[in-house]
């Protein structure tokens, strides 16, 4: 089959790889000059089965009040759905499947990127601990490894934690990791290219016509300067575009047996043109990245792997020799302005747990946008329009995207190919767009 992928973030490149590994001819269309140039550029980099479901979406409830009222109403209704609990369980199985696929790709492709194993959820008070403990049975039933820890046990996992900050306890997700999502995306892209995947960078999809075949109208749209600006405050994205297929000027038309929309926040216009009501909104989050301070007298100054402060909804990740803070989810597209109050909150959270660990003179700040469905679940599967498939809304830009990417891509290629799902493939019924019809 000839398959087109729209979007080259973490969802797009993993889908491209899986389609090519399945023997299909794949072309990826990306409006930026490289893979992982938008929502996957500097996200938290946390992947852990269960984190997305049980605690990672806590702050999203506030979006129903401060975001678009119509979407807030849909979110309220989605929360009352009788099928929501069943869909949450399916999401858990998908996240476990995705974790297993990520590990398989690491071994098979001998992937070397910045990563550290384990994610620790920090609980500041009794109320948070009770809420988390109530969900541990669900995680255990799904096969997710989640160990409740005392404050003392948390220190054994992360010995650099500031003991002056009150800590009621924690939950350790041993299957998780903190890693460099952008590095991973580039490695998957190289693996996809070796399988014949063609990338069309600086290319905007103007129109999508469903059918057999489906038709794409696209146009080469290079920026005014090849030094395309990113959302980092101090430096641009210096990664080469590596366009593997020369682009002609003017609008072009190509036909494909299947088109997969993986464009994240950029998918809204395509869905509207297809008259698809997906109950999506756009949210953005922030990250702060800076070198880890190295002091011989304090070898445990910073984090060993990944942490999530549940109350503050701020993650702290070890990315090689750097620290990354992520959080501050807000409705709407990212822009050139940064919310100083949100950034200050993230700095305070780091100072609570790892005071003095970051070299604040070399800070890079970033914003990234993501599509978010009203029920907080991904949009995965057939779109209801012939030849068009969806791999969208894998969660908030601060926590999700990567945890589901490898598994969602593998599931989707089986659906596109029309094969019967294997016994290992998770059931994703209820995670497609039909739940909003």
Secondary structure, DSSP 8 states (H G I E B T S, - for coil): -EEEEE--SHHHHHHHHHHHHTT-EEEEE-SSSSTT-STTSS---EE-TTHHHHTTTGGGGGHHHHS-HHHHHHHHHHHT-TTHHHHHHHHHHHHHHHHHHHHHHHHHTT---SEEEEEEEEE-SHHHHHHHHHHHHHHHHHT---EEE-HHHHHHH-TTS-TTS---EEEEEEEEEEE-HHHHHHHHHHHHHHTT-EEE-SEEEEEEE-SSSEEEEEEE---SSSS---S-SS---------SS---SSEEEEEESEEEE--GGGGHHHHHHTT----EEEEEEEEEEEEB---TT-TTSS-SSEEEETTTTEEEEEETTEEEEEEEEEES---S---HHHHHHHHHHHHHHHTT-B-GGG-EEEEEEEEEETTS--EEEE-SSTTEEEEE--S-TTT-SHHHHHHHHHHHHHHHHT----TTS---TTSSGGGG-
